[in-house]
Amino acid sequence: MADSPVAVTPQALQRFIVSVLGALRMSPKNAELTAELMVRTDLRGVDSHGIGMLPKYVEWTRAGYIHPWAEPVLVRDDLATALVDGQKGLGHPASVMAMEMAIARAATYGIGIVAVRNSNHFGACANYSMMALDRGMIGLAFTNSPSVAMVPTFARKPMMGTNPISLAAPAAAHTPFVLDMATTTVAVGKLTIASRWNTPIPEGWALAENGSPTTDARVALASRLLSPLGGRRELGGHKGYGLGVMVDILSGLLSGSVYGNVLYRSRMQEDKHFNTGHCFAAIDIKRFRPVEEFEAAMDDMLQALNDTPRAEGQARVYTAGEPEADAEAHRRVHGIPLAPALATQLHDIATSLGVAQLA
């Protein structure tokens, strides 16, 4: 049975994250930036990638995998492209730096592509693709993961991470189109949320160690056996598998970062080195047509999708980004709900680091 949530304000959450990251020796500037992205993620209802990741960030820092004090550096710069080294820092600062560089290059060359190596978890992909919206551009973001979870089609062993993809495109009056999805049927973070709330997961999300479907989130977290997006081959799972490989190519191989299951067949664990890779791109719309025309066409397309006749029992047809925008509007008024189990974890973190409790 799920317990009642603990509601907190965005401001309180921001202060708490900044204090924890500061205690881990992150610079004030990077702590504020990272906290802002994490809080925005929770505001948008993506509870798997905001404050819910903080316990893992603390754990990985203490284990030596993350250096929160690190500052990302530019290592290659060539016209429309660049390469950033995250210096083993948390992924948020390096990713903001890289996406800002991609946007600047797109303003000059029409397109900008910047990859990041030697990084770590960066939260939600959409945080970075959405940075392009106010500039009249299309933004894309990709990241891989050193921890495997996706079982390739026809296989029985995980070989890749959940490898998410995000694309954000501006509209005029309509909510922008913001796609942010794992290339597995579900992100690992969704399993963590279900385990915190002690709620079952839908059959088809994950498998137990013996390969049978499970609805127990704790069993699923222990096995980390996730189907590619689409599930079985007959349902298109090979397409999700292919998308996952694509993300590893763009984020891992292109930047010189981790890929596939290389973490488990190298010295990376002994060296405490996740070496997560990201890839960011921005496309300047006005190089193709006036931004106003593009945004008007986006309004027309998205509204037509909203107006599609609804299936029986369904209240609304959404486009990507609308559920998150609705969640943000609600949570800015009513607060961000935390699972009691997460609130307990955060209390223990504050105590261990000697910072003020979340209030």
N, C-alpha and C positions, 0 to 999 in steps of 0.2 A: 504494500500500500504506500502510495506517495505521500510524503509529508507536505505541510503548507510551506509555500515559498517565503523567503525573507526578502522584502523589498528594500532597495537602496537607491539613493539618488545618483544621477550621473556624476555630479560634483564630488560626492563622497567617494565614489568608486575611483574617480580620477586621482584624488588626493592619496588614497590608499595605495594604488598601483605605483604612483610616483615615489612614495615613501619606501615601498618594498624594493623597487628597482634602485633607488638611491642607496639603500642599505647593501645592495649587491654591487655597489661601486659604479653604476651607470652614471654618466654625466647628467646634470640637471636638464640640459637641453634635450638629450636623447630620451631621458625618462619621461619628460612631458610629452614628447612626440609619440613615444610608444604607448603611453597611457591613453592619449587621445585616440589613437587608432583602436586600441583594445576596447575602450568605452563605446566608441562608435559602433564597433562590431556587436556589442551586447545590445545597444539601442536598436539596432536593425534586426534583432531577434536571432542572431547567429550565435547562440550561447556556447557552441562547441569551440569557438575560436577567439573569444574575448577573455574575460576574467577567469573563465574556466581553464585556460591554459597556464595561468600563473603558477599553480603548484608544480607543473612540469618544468616551467622555466627555472624555478628555484632548485628543483631536483637536479636538472641538467647542469646548472651553474655549479652546484656543490660537487657534482661528479667530475667537473672539469671540461665538459663538452662546450659550454657557453662561456665566453668572456664578456660580460656586460659592459665593461669599461672600454672595450675596443671601439675604434673609429674606422669606418670604412674608407678605403682609398681607391682612387682611380688608377688602373694599371695599363689600360689601353684606350686610346681615343683616336678614332679615325672617321672623319666626316659624319655620316649618319649613324655610326655604331660606336659602342664603347663597352668596356669590361670593368667591373667593379669587384674588388676583393673585400669581403665582409670582415676579415680578420678574426673569425670565430665569434663575432658578436651576435647578439640577438638580431633576427632578420629585419625588423621594422626600420631602423635607421638606414641601413644599406639599401633597402627597397625603395624608400622615399627618395633617397639620393638618386638611385638609378632611374626611377620613373620621371623625376624632374628633368634628368638629363635626356631621356627619350623624348619628352615633350619639347624641350628646347631644340633638339635636333630636328624634330618634325617641323617646327616653326621655320627652320632654315632650309631643310631639304625635302620636306613633304612627308617624310617618314623617319622615325628614330627607333632604333632597337638597341637595348642595353641589357647585357647579361650580368649576373652576379655569381661569384664563386665563394667558397669558404664561408658560407653563411649558416644560418639556423632557421628554425621555424619563424615565419613572418606574420602569422595570424591569418586573416581572411584575404583572399585574392582580390576581392572587389575593392578593398581600400585603395589599391594602387591603380586599377583600371579606371576607377571613378575620378582620379586626379585629372584625367584628360577632359572631362565633361565641360568644365568652365572655360576651357580654352578652345571650344568648338572643335574638338578632336574625338576620335575613337580611341579608346585605350584597351590594351590587352595585357594580361598578366598570367604567368604560369609559374608553378613551382613543383619540384619533386620532393621526395622524402627519403632519408636514409633507411627508415624502418619499413620493411615490406609488409604488405597486407593483401594486395591484389593477386589472386590466383589466375594465371593465364588460362584462356580457353583450352579445354581438353586436358588441363594439368590438375595436380592435387597439392601443389606446394606454392606458397606465396613468393613472388619474385620482384614485385614493384610496390611503391607506395600508392597512396590514393590519388596523387598527381593531379591537383585541381587546375581548372581553366577559368578565366574570367574575361568577359568582353563587356565594355560599357560604351553606349552610344547615346548622344544627346537628342532630346526632343524639344519642341517649343513649349506647348502647354501640357503635354502628357508627362507622366513620370518617366524619367530616362529608362532605357532598356539596360538592365544590369544583370548579366548572366554570371553566376559564380557556382561552379559545380565540380564535385569530385568526378574522376573517371572510373571510380568504383560505384557499386549500387548505392553505397552510403559512405560518409566519412567516418573515420574511427572516432572522431569527437562526438558523433551522434550516439555511439555505443556508450561512451563515457557519461553523457547526459542521462541516458536511460538507466545506467547502473546507479547513478547518484539519486535518481528519483525512485529507484526500485520498481521500474515499470518494464513490462515485456517489450520486445522489439518485434516488428513484423517478420513473419517467416519469409525467407528469401534474402534478407539482409546479410546474413553471415552463417558460417558453418562451425560446427564443433570440431574437435581434434580428429574425430573418426570420420569426418566428411559429411555427417548428417546435418540437416538444417536445425538451427536452434533459435528459440525465442527468448533465451536467457542472456541478457546483456553482459553479465559477468563472465559467462562461458565464452561468449563471442569475443570479449576483450582478451581473454586468456589465449584463445586460439589464433586471433587475428587472421582469419581466413575469410576474405571478402571477395564476392563475385565482381567481375568487371561490370561497368554500367550496361544494363540490358539483361544480365543474368546468363542463362544458358545460351549455347550457340544458336539454337532454334529461335531465340528471342532477340538475337542481335548482340549477344555478349562479346563476340569477336570485335565489334565496333568499339565498345568501351575499352577493350584490351588494346586495340590499335591506337586509340587516343592516349592511353596511358603511356605507351611507348613513345608517341610523338612528344609528349611533355618531357619525358626523360631525355630525348634528343635535344630539345630546345633549352631545357634548364640544366641538364647534367653534362651531356657530351659536348655541347657547344661552349660551355663556360669552363670546362675542366673540373666539374664537380662530381659528386656521387651519382650513381645510376644503378638501376636494377637492384640486385642483392649484393653489390660489391662490398657493402659494410661488413657482411658476414663471411666474406672470403678474402679478407685482406687484414692488415694490421690497424685498420681505422679504429676499432674498438679499444685496442691496447693503447693507441695514441690519443684516445679521447677526442676524436675528430669526426664530426658528422659531415662536414663539407657539403651542406645543402646548396642546391643551385636554383636560381630564379632566372626568368627572362621577362622583359617588359618591352612593350612596343606602343607607339603612338602614331596615328595617321591623321594628317591635317586635311580635313574635309574640303576646305576651300580650294585645294589643289585639283579637285575633281568637279565641284559644283558649288554655288553659293551656299554657305552654311544655313541661311534662312530657308532655302528651298529644301535642303536635306532634312532639316528639323520639321518642316511642314509635312514632308512625306512620311517621316517617322510618326508624327501625330496621326496621320491618316491610317497607316498600317497598324499601329498599336491599338487605335480605337476600333478598327474593324475587327481585330482579334478579340477585344473586349466584348464586342457586340455579337460575337458568334453565338448562335442558339445553344443554350446550356443543356447539358445532360440532366436527366431526371435526378432531382435531389440536390443539385449543385446550385449555389447561390450566385456564383460569379466565375467568369473566365478571366484568369490573370495573365499578365505578361511578366517576364523576368524583371525583378526589381520592385514590383508593386507590393508583394507581401512584406518585404523588408521596410519599404517606405511606410506602410501602415503600422508596422510594429514600432518604428521609430517615433511616429506621431503619438502613439499610445504610451510608450514608455517614457517619453519626455514629460508626460503629465503624471503618470501613475508610478513611475520608478521601474527599476530593473529587478526582476525576480531572480533570487539565487536559491538553488537547492540547499536545504539544511546541511546536507553532507559537505557541500562546497563551502558553506559559511563556516563550518567547523574546521575545514582545512585552512581557510584563510586566517581564522583565529590562531591556529597553531603556528602558521608562518609568521604572523605578527609577533607572537610571543618569542619565537626562536630568534628573530632578527632584532627584537627590541624596538619595534616601531609601534605607533598608535594603532589600536584596533579599528576595524572598519565600523563606522557608525553613521 
